[in-house]
Amino acid sequence: MAAAPVWSVDPRTGKQREQVAVEATAQEVDTAVRAAHAARGALADRTVRAAFLRSAAAGLDAARDQLVEAADAETALGPVRLTGELARTTYQLRAFADIVDEGAFLDVIINHPDATAAPPIPDLRRYKVPLGVVAVYSASNFPFAFSVAGGDTASALAAGNPVVVKAHPDHPALSELVAKVLRRAAAGHHIPDDAIGLVHGFEAGIELIKHPLIAAAGFTGSVRGGRALFDAAAARPVPIPFHGELGSLNPVLVTEAAAAERAEAIGSGLAGSMTLGVGQFCVKPGLVLAPASAAGDRLVKSLTDAVSATEAGVLLDHRMRDNFVAGIAERTGLDGVESPVTPGAGGEHTVSPGFLTVPASRLTEAGAYDLLLEECFGPVTVVVRYEDEAEATAVLSRLPGNLTATVQLSAEEAAGEGRGAEILAELTPLAGRVLVNGWPTGVAVAPAQHHGGPYPATTSTSTSVGGTAIERWLRPVTYQGAPEALLPAELKDDNPLGLPRRFNGVLER
């Protein structure tokens, strides 16, 4: 049987643009993984790795116009958005190069023998080493930042691991172009092409997670797809870490005092956040707790005006469009659910933004309304009107894990008056990033960033954005009693590499 073709499709029309590749067979996946495994030694030198990451960033910048054009043709996200996302991607590559140069990620700790300790301490030297070949599953909604050259790939390469990327079917042509740029950059530093593998096809993704030489995986996508891969990773004869970002409601709580103080600003800000990128951000605020009061009514009016003025848009593919339209129909069919601005099909290939409202009392106990506590991918949010603080708390207590949780406070509450600190404590168990008086869309690439959260937001406690994302692809090793002559340079007493480390309990910079 001939391998199935991989087509690039225009989401604005639903028409095929060009055949890009063919779906990888099990044998081809095996070949790609084994070749990547054989390329590990070429990434061992930190200086070479850092230089390669910077060259990759420069290569992507140089090919910007071609890449943005290809990305827009396959995603309809628009040149402005995509140019910004590409800049974020190259910044991320350079940031990881800086981290590699610094070396603190190796977490070097040295303890000399201490016979006076109880029990006695032998000579112990600890640092972190790469895991091996990393499988990366590209996301649909971020064709640069969470795809072939995205955060999972950048952090895995920075840690010294080759990667095999499973391309997303929504942007296969772009995936091939980006892989070529990375491989050209690798060649400039004598790193084999095989250190950056690329495969296409659903079955290829399954074969990849099952391959015995895959040491870990990173995934961004749906709860259903991510959970299936997570289960497969755990069911292997040798289970592996699976760092999956699956789904998130990203709840927002608006206090009565905040609504009274600035209802109109909150409403318009919410509209901008929930419709950004046609509602296809993983941190889109999908559920908002707003007071059932005159101030809450003002907020809803502001949200209505702003969303009504927002144009229909194209989702990443027609399957997502169909799921969005069906999901809206199912939700609006629930008794008591109203739609001040009805979301749904905006045209043959577009969707129109909108929002739903529901009394909080419908969500305080399990039942049919639990559907409203599930992510609906696209430009929609659910405004839950609560009568009092106890009702809002009851709804929050029923939420699954999230990437973000947000509270909108008044100026007095933000200054420490009222329940501000108590609300932060209520939100902390729900999410990996808690925002005050802001909106979750827009995930800064910064050392202190955390993009993760309790399940189903992610399958691990790690972050996929920021410098500490590199920790996912490393494991610690301790040498005990090893002669100095046998130790790797990172663990020698005289510190020939000049690494930050903790030496006999003292932090050395």
Phi and psi in degrees as a GROMACS rama.xvg file:
@    title "Ramachandran Plot"
@    xaxis  label "Phi"
@    yaxis  label "Psi"
@TYPE xy
-69.2106  145.909  ALA-2
-64.9213  142.524  ALA-3
-68.5991  136.898  ALA-4
-71.7891  151.814  PRO-5
-109.873  117.19  VAL-6
-105.359  143.263  TRP-7
-87.0657  130.309  SER-8
-121.697  139.043  VAL-9
-85.8894  112.014  ASP-10
-69.5563  -17.4536  PRO-11
-72.717  -23.2689  ARG-12
-125.693  -18.4426  THR-13
79.25  5.89371  GLY-14
-93.5138  147.116  LYS-15
-69.4434  136.611  GLN-16
-95.283  -51.493  ARG-17
-163.975  154.308  GLU-18
-83.0303  126.855  GLN-19
-98.0825  -41.127  VAL-20
-161.33  -168.342  ALA-21
-125.643  154.96  VAL-22
-65.5158  136.557  GLU-23
-72.135  137.906  ALA-24
-80.4395  170.08  THR-25
-59.6965  -38.4868  ALA-26
-65.6046  -40.0887  GLN-27
-68.5799  -35.9826  GLU-28
-63.2706  -44.3603  VAL-29
-59.0979  -43.4249  ASP-30
-62.7479  -43.1957  THR-31
-64.8323  -41.7165  ALA-32
-68.5086  -43.4722  VAL-33
-65.7478  -37.167  ARG-34
-66.4903  -40.7615  ALA-35
-62.5251  -42.5198  ALA-36
-59.1648  -39.5897  HIS-37
-69.8372  -18.7896  ALA-38
-89.0372  2.51398  ALA-39
-57.2652  -40.5488  ARG-40
-61.2361  -29.5586  GLY-41
-69.6108  -16.5861  ALA-42
-101.729  6.18699  LEU-43
-69.8783  -32.8802  ALA-44
-80.7254  121.229  ASP-45
-63.8793  -37.6068  ARG-46
-62.8218  -42.1105  THR-47
-65.2972  -43.3252  VAL-48
-60.1253  -46.6679  ARG-49
-61.8034  -43.645  ALA-50
-64.3054  -39.1843  ALA-51
-62.5659  -44.3198  PHE-52
-61.7341  -39.8761  LEU-53
-68.7111  -37.6126  ARG-54
-65.7155  -37.9264  SER-55
-62.3567  -42.8615  ALA-56
-62.5985  -44.3902  ALA-57
-63.4052  -39.2205  ALA-58
-65.1726  -39.8121  GLY-59
-66.4891  -41.36  LEU-60
-61.0103  -41.5323  ASP-61
-66.5549  -29.8518  ALA-62
-97.3874  17.1156  ALA-63
-52.3972  -51.1647  ARG-64
-60.6972  -45.2316  ASP-65
-65.2287  -41.7628  GLN-66
-68.0336  -43.767  LEU-67
-64.5939  -40.5079  VAL-68
-61.4791  -44.6862  GLU-69
-65.4572  -41.1312  ALA-70
-64.4666  -42.2536  ALA-71
-66.4361  -38.1045  ASP-72
-63.5183  -29.2865  ALA-73
-99.2923  -16.0357  GLU-74
-123.704  -18.62  THR-75
60.0602  24.2126  ALA-76
-81.2561  -12.5185  LEU-77
92.4296  142.991  GLY-78
-61.1031  -37.504  PRO-79
-64.1162  -51.6999  VAL-80
-59.1117  -45.1848  ARG-81
-70.9667  -35.0856  LEU-82
-62.7159  -41.8032  THR-83
-64.7523  -40.2269  GLY-84
-67.5145  -36.7453  GLU-85
-65.2892  -40.1685  LEU-86
-62.2282  -39.3629  ALA-87
-62.0724  -39.3031  ARG-88
-66.8937  -43.9914  THR-89
-70.5748  -34.4937  THR-90
-60.1329  -42.5649  TYR-91
-62.8401  -41.6773  GLN-92
-61.4559  -43.6462  LEU-93
-68.1284  -35.3928  ARG-94
-63.7761  -40.6429  ALA-95
-69.4523  -31.8138  PHE-96
-61.2292  -41.49  ALA-97
-63.2761  -39.6763  ASP-98
-64.3792  -40.8549  ILE-99
-63.4615  -43.7195  VAL-100
-61.2981  -42.8  ASP-101
-65.3832  -44.1735  GLU-102
87.3091  -1.26972  GLY-103
-64.1782  -25.16  ALA-104
-62.7961  -18.8477  PHE-105
-71.7783  -18.0471  LEU-106
53.3048  53.5273  ASP-107
-73.4076  127.814  VAL-108
-134.398  127.478  ILE-109
-124.728  128.069  ILE-110
-121.314  119.92  ASN-111
-76.9594  159.862  HIS-112
-58.2675  144.966  PRO-113
-141.518  98.7033  ASP-114
-71.9346  -16.1204  ALA-115
-83.9727  -13.9243  THR-116
-72.9975  156.074  ALA-117
-121.259  107.978  ALA-118
-74.9752  165.882  PRO-119
-58.4013  145.918  PRO-120
-100.589  123.399  ILE-121
-79.9345  -179.07  PRO-122
-72.1952  118.783  ASP-123
-128.334  133.299  LEU-124
-137.124  121.966  ARG-125
-124.672  138.384  ARG-126
-154.963  -176.371  TYR-127
-116.032  144.172  LYS-128
-125.107  158.15  VAL-129
-64.7858  151.695  PRO-130
-77.4976  -39.3973  LEU-131
137.166  -154.879  GLY-132
-69.3514  130.263  VAL-133
-107.716  130.516  VAL-134
-88.877  128.568  ALA-135
-117.902  126.005  VAL-136
-106.009  113.883  TYR-137
-68.5972  151.911  SER-138
-93.614  155.51  ALA-139
-78.7601  -39.1189  SER-140
-87.43  -8.29263  ASN-141
-132.249  82.5023  PHE-142
-65.8459  -15.4604  PRO-143
-106.524  -56.6176  PHE-144
-72.2132  -24.1176  ALA-145
-129.372  44.5528  PHE-146
-136.48  -140.068  SER-147
-57.817  -41.0536  VAL-148
-109.611  20.6531  ALA-149
-79.8818  -164.402  GLY-150
-61.5133  -39.9397  GLY-151
-64.2829  -46.6194  ASP-152
-63.5518  -47.344  THR-153
-61.3267  -45.2587  ALA-154
-70.7127  -35.788  SER-155
-66.8421  -44.611  ALA-156
-63.7904  -39.6969  LEU-157
-60.6925  -35.0547  ALA-158
-76.2932  -10.181  ALA-159
100.651  17.7443  GLY-160
-104.884  134.028  ASN-161
-66.6412  162.032  PRO-162
-130.775  150.619  VAL-163
-124.222  117.032  VAL-164
-97.3401  132.135  VAL-165
-92.6494  110.983  LYS-166
-66.0565  147.102  ALA-167
-82.3405  137.629  HIS-168
-66.4477  -13.1306  PRO-169
-79.6437  -15.9634  ASP-170
-147.014  61.2699  HIS-171
-70.2631  -35.7947  PRO-172
-66.1041  -43.8645  ALA-173
-61.6721  -40.6561  LEU-174
-58.5777  -42.7058  SER-175
-64.6727  -41.6293  GLU-176
-63.4393  -44.9261  LEU-177
-65.9018  -40.9995  VAL-178
-59.8371  -38.2496  ALA-179
-64.1237  -39.5966  LYS-180
-63.467  -44.7801  VAL-181
-62.8086  -39.6214  LEU-182
-70.897  -34.3068  ARG-183
-63.4448  -42.306  ARG-184
-63.4112  -40.2863  ALA-185
-62.7356  -42.9518  ALA-186
-59.8177  -32.9817  ALA-187
-66.7198  -12.3899  GLY-188
-123.643  23.6056  HIS-189
59.4644  33.7731  HIS-190
-101.175  128.379  ILE-191
-61.7034  148.777  PRO-192
-52.6948  -34.1511  ASP-193
-66.4758  -10.8336  ASP-194
-68.0862  -17.0768  ALA-195
-126.081  90.685  ILE-196
-87.1151  155.543  GLY-197
-143.636  127.476  LEU-198
-131.082  156.242  VAL-199
-121.663  150.629  HIS-200
112.594  144.72  GLY-201
-60.8245  -48.9976  PHE-202
-64.2246  -32.634  GLU-203
-61.7557  -38.1245  ALA-204
-63.5223  -36.418  GLY-205
-70.5822  -44.4335  ILE-206
-60.7969  -35.2812  GLU-207
-63.8136  -47.935  LEU-208
-67.3482  -23.5574  ILE-209
-88.2761  -13.4673  LYS-210
-65.2835  132.625  HIS-211
-65.3822  -19.4213  PRO-212
-93.1841  -2.55736  LEU-213
-77.9227  125.998  ILE-214
-100.387  -17.9579  ALA-215
-169.396  165.753  ALA-216
-142.972  147.808  ALA-217
-123.288  136.206  GLY-218
-141.412  141.756  PHE-219
-134.555  120.242  THR-220
174.386  -148.655  GLY-221
-80.3221  159.915  SER-222
-61.9491  -44.3712  VAL-223
-62.5818  -50.8427  ARG-224
-66.7904  -42.742  GLY-225
-65.9624  -40.1535  GLY-226
-66.6901  -37.1465  ARG-227
-62.0301  -42.9285  ALA-228
-70.4723  -38.0051  LEU-229
-60.2497  -45.0274  PHE-230
-63.8354  -38.9101  ASP-231
-65.3561  -38.4876  ALA-232
-64.7911  -37.0944  ALA-233
-76.4347  -25.9594  ALA-234
-86.9153  -5.59851  ALA-235
-61.3347  154.976  ARG-236
-54.5639  -36.6355  PRO-237
-118.315  99.165  VAL-238
-60.62  151.608  PRO-239
-128.935  158.239  ILE-240
-64.2504  135.098  PRO-241
-126.006  108.584  PHE-242
-98.6231  92.0272  HIS-243
-109.995  135.279  GLY-244
-104.478  117  GLU-245
-110.116  -60.7379  LEU-246
-163.611  154.041  GLY-247
-158.774  135.579  SER-248
-82.0715  -30.987  LEU-249
54.4043  65.4194  ASN-250
-65.8859  151.07  PRO-251
-125.868  131.949  VAL-252
-112.077  122.036  LEU-253
-105.966  118.82  VAL-254
-75.3881  159.654  THR-255
-59.3801  -41.0412  GLU-256
-65.9118  -38.5476  ALA-257
-66.8696  -41.4232  ALA-258
-63.8025  -40.4766  ALA-259
-64.7799  -33.9428  ALA-260
-79.1705  -38.9661  GLU-261
-154.838  52.0468  ARG-262
-57.7842  -43.1773  ALA-263
-64.6591  -41.9049  GLU-264
-66.6993  -39.7705  ALA-265
-64.903  -43.7337  ILE-266
-60.4364  -46.5302  GLY-267
-69.7329  -36.7653  SER-268
-65.1656  -40.31  GLY-269
-62.494  -42.955  LEU-270
-59.2231  -44.5932  ALA-271
-63.5632  -38.3033  GLY-272
-73.4949  -42.4532  SER-273
-76.979  -18.8328  MET-274
-102.191  -4.38844  THR-275
-59.4818  131.17  LEU-276
61.1321  32.7509  GLY-277
56.425  37.8439  VAL-278
66.8995  24.0224  GLY-279
-106.261  22.188  GLN-280
-88.3503  142.92  PHE-281
-67.7996  -16.692  CYS-282
-110.455  22.5008  VAL-283
-58.8054  131.58  LYS-284
-68.8641  109.016  PRO-285
-101.685  -8.67968  GLY-286
-148.038  126.615  LEU-287
-126.377  123.227  VAL-288
-91.9707  113.17  LEU-289
-125.462  146.357  ALA-290
-66.7944  143.425  PRO-291
-86.5866  72.7231  ALA-292
-144.855  176.656  SER-293
-60.4662  -38.1513  ALA-294
-65.5459  -39.7664  ALA-295
-64.0456  -35.6741  GLY-296
-63.3  -38.7447  ASP-297
-63.7102  -38.9006  ARG-298
-62.7536  -46.6714  LEU-299
-62.3802  -38.9106  VAL-300
-63.0339  -43.5102  LYS-301
-63.425  -43.0643  SER-302
-62.3551  -41.138  LEU-303
-60.0189  -46.9079  THR-304
-62.6068  -44.7038  ASP-305
-69.5863  -42.9288  ALA-306
-70.0075  -36.706  VAL-307
-61.6821  -28.6668  SER-308
-87.643  0.526715  ALA-309
-92.7756  130.243  THR-310
-73.7455  157.634  GLU-311
-64.0182  157.058  ALA-312
-141.95  171.751  GLY-313
-99.2489  128.255  VAL-314
-80.4483  170.99  LEU-315
-65.2428  -29.7957  LEU-316
-156.158  169.328  ASP-317
-73.0386  -25.9883  HIS-318
-63.3598  -43.4333  ARG-319
-64.338  -37.9779  MET-320
-62.3346  -45.8227  ARG-321
-62.2112  -41.438  ASP-322
-64.8242  -38.6847  ASN-323
-64.3854  -48.6331  PHE-324
-61.7774  -42.815  VAL-325
-66.4966  -39.3907  ALA-326
-64.7768  -38.6353  GLY-327
-65.612  -43.4408  ILE-328
-61.1549  -40.1226  ALA-329
-66.8608  -39.3923  GLU-330
-73.1294  -41.7035  ARG-331
-72.2485  -13.7517  THR-332
-78.1329  -8.60448  GLY-333
-78.0009  136.18  LEU-334
-61.1305  131.673  ASP-335
92.53  -9.38086  GLY-336
-87.428  124.502  VAL-337
-115.617  158.633  GLU-338
-131.202  88.6341  SER-339
-54.8317  -36.6206  PRO-340
-128.515  111.649  VAL-341
-79.07  118.151  THR-342
-80.7489  162.932  PRO-343
151.698  -152.387  GLY-344
-69.2861  120.926  ALA-345
-96.4951  -8.59352  GLY-346
173.555  -171.348  GLY-347
-63.399  -32.2061  GLU-348
-125.075  5.05394  HIS-349
-122.043  168.42  THR-350
-128.384  148.787  VAL-351
-102.756  141.217  SER-352
-76.5665  160.391  PRO-353
-175.73  -175.177  GLY-354
-150.059  158.225  PHE-355
-115.024  155.292  LEU-356
-127.125  150.703  THR-357
-155.465  142.726  VAL-358
-65.3523  140.01  PRO-359
-60.1936  -28.0781  ALA-360
-59.8086  -24.5232  SER-361
-73.5406  -17.1603  ARG-362
-111.396  2.949  LEU-363
-80.2089  -13.6  THR-364
-133.944  156.157  GLU-365
-64.081  147.526  ALA-366
162.847  -159.873  GLY-367
-61.9795  -27.1671  ALA-368
-76.077  -4.40147  TYR-369
-60.5849  -20.9429  ASP-370
-55.5837  -32.9307  LEU-371
-72.5924  -11.832  LEU-372
-96.1203  10.3647  LEU-373
-107.924  144.81  GLU-374
-62.4286  135.561  GLU-375
-116.665  109.153  CYS-376
-75.1917  114.088  PHE-377
143.189  -176.046  GLY-378
-82.2085  71.9519  PRO-379
-148.298  147.493  VAL-380
-137.968  159.811  THR-381
-112.172  120.47  VAL-382
-96.6711  115.73  VAL-383
-99.6087  116.647  VAL-384
-91.0678  115.057  ARG-385
-104.247  146.667  TYR-386
-84.7236  -33.4301  GLU-387
-154.354  175.067  ASP-388
-62.5378  -36.7069  GLU-389
-62.968  -38.5067  ALA-390
-68.2313  -40.3553  GLU-391
-63.1434  -43.5628  ALA-392
-62.7175  -37.7949  THR-393
-63.452  -39.1636  ALA-394
-68.7771  -45.3148  VAL-395
-57.6409  -36.7156  LEU-396
-66.66  -15.5511  SER-397
-99.1261  -0.724721  ARG-398
-80.6988  145.128  LEU-399
-75.9159  -177.571  PRO-400
-68.9782  152.236  GLY-401
-138.853  159.42  ASN-402
-71.0788  -41.3513  LEU-403
-136.164  157.675  THR-404
-142.249  137.948  ALA-405
-127.141  143.182  THR-406
-126.227  134.504  VAL-407
-102.616  114.558  GLN-408
-111.832  158.068  LEU-409
-76.6611  170.133  SER-410
-60.857  -40.8921  ALA-411
-66.8632  -42.6649  GLU-412
-63.7104  -39.6919  GLU-413
-66.3211  -24.8381  ALA-414
-85.5532  2.0098  ALA-415
108.557  -2.52801  GLY-416
-85.1845  142.637  GLU-417
82.0362  -148.004  GLY-418
-98.8842  17.5067  ARG-419
-53.9249  -51.4479  GLY-420
-65.6246  -36.1805  ALA-421
-65.2391  -39.726  GLU-422
-65.9571  -41.5163  ILE-423
-58.2481  -40.6483  LEU-424
-64.9965  -34.7746  ALA-425
-68.8328  -35.314  GLU-426
-81.2722  -26.6254  LEU-427
-56.4805  -41.8462  THR-428
-68.128  -13.2421  PRO-429
-89.0754  -18.9953  LEU-430
-152.745  163.096  ALA-431
-88.2956  -18.5889  GLY-432
-135.778  123.413  ARG-433
-112.122  122.906  VAL-434
-108.36  144.724  LEU-435
-120.142  121.588  VAL-436
55.2183  42.2711  ASN-437
-145.155  -167.697  GLY-438
-131.558  142.687  TRP-439
-73.4612  -24.2032  PRO-440
-65.8085  133.405  THR-441
104.255  93.8206  GLY-442
-106.02  101.992  VAL-443
-64.0379  138.077  ALA-444
-86.6573  98.2203  VAL-445
-146.321  156.527  ALA-446
-57.268  -34.3382  PRO-447
-89.2214  1.85545  ALA-448
-69.6536  145.07  GLN-449
-132.804  118.513  HIS-450
-118.333  89.5905  HIS-451
-178.639  -176.188  GLY-452
171.025  177.205  GLY-453
-61.9444  154.654  PRO-454
-56.9458  139.767  TYR-455
-91.7671  8.92695  PRO-456
-57.1014  -46.2698  ALA-457
-145.508  163.942  THR-458
-96.3093  2.09776  THR-459
-143.072  177.949  SER-460
-94.4024  7.06748  THR-461
-86.2416  170.959  SER-462
-106.163  149.131  THR-463
-105.704  1.05832  SER-464
-131.026  141.239  VAL-465
99.1008  166.574  GLY-466
-59.8693  -33.1572  GLY-467
-74.4929  -2.78029  THR-468
-61.293  -21.923  ALA-469
-65.2883  -24.9679  ILE-470
-63.5336  -22.4914  GLU-471
-64.5802  -25.0964  ARG-472
-110.049  22.5255  TRP-473
-129.029  156.772  LEU-474
-136.393  145.757  ARG-475
-80.6764  145.468  PRO-476
-133.426  134.634  VAL-477
-116.321  132.904  THR-478
-101.295  131.456  TYR-479
-116.331  124.145  GLN-480
67.9131  19.426  GLY-481
-76.49  132.397  ALA-482
-59.8999  146.311  PRO-483
-54.0056  -37.5785  GLU-484
-66.4616  -21.6109  ALA-485
-96.3349  -10.7296  LEU-486
-75.3514  148.705  LEU-487
-64.2532  155.364  PRO-488
-56.8802  -31.5221  ALA-489
-62.9049  -21.9253  GLU-490
-113.033  8.65387  LEU-491
-76.613  148.994  LYS-492
-57.7665  -40.9455  ASP-493
-79.4132  -0.791607  ASP-494
51.249  61.3793  ASN-495
-63.6646  -21.6468  PRO-496
-91.8605  -2.81877  LEU-497
63.1917  40.5977  GLY-498
-84.5984  145.881  LEU-499
-62.4121  140.314  PRO-500
-163.22  167.709  ARG-501
-109.673  112.832  ARG-502
-113.128  110.674  PHE-503
51.0802  44.6549  ASN-504
85.8663  -3.26935  GLY-505
-108.442  126.994  VAL-506
-76.2285  121.262  LEU-507
-111.804  128.508  GLU-508
